[in-house]
Amino acid sequence: MRFLVLMAEEDHFARWDAADEAERQAVFECFQAFDAAVKQRGTIVAGEALASPAEARTVRPGPGRAVTDGPYAETVEQTGGFYLVDLPSHEAAVEAAALLPPAYTVEVRPVLDVVFD
C-alpha cells in the first residue's frame, strides 16, 4: 500500500534557518532512521523537501481560477516536505513516521489506487 507522509512544523523555515549544526544533524539522524525503517519493510517511492510557502502559488476555485501568492491555507504550521512510501500497512507507515523529527506534525494518508483511462 502506498502512503503520503506530510511533514509540518510551526515556523519550520525560520526554525531551520536558525538551527545550529548540532540541531540540523539531529534532524538528519531522524530522517536516516525513518529511511532505514521504511527500507526494512517497504520502499521509499519519492521524497522531497519543499521551498518556503512564500514561494507557493495557489490556483483558487471558481470562474477564472484566480491565482494567489502563498499556500492554500494560512497557518503557522508549514509543510516542509513529504515522502511517498510503499509499506504493508497503515500501522507500519505510522510506526515509521514516528521516527521523523519530534518537532514535526506528521500526517500519514493512504494513496488511492485510481486508474485513469
Secondary structure, DSSP 8 states (H G I E B T S, - for coil): -EEEEEEEEETHHHHHHH--HHHHHHHHHHHHHHHHHHHHHSEEEEEEE---GGG-EEE-SSTT--EEES-SS--SEEEEEEEEEE-S-HHHHHHHHTTS-TTSEEEEEE-------
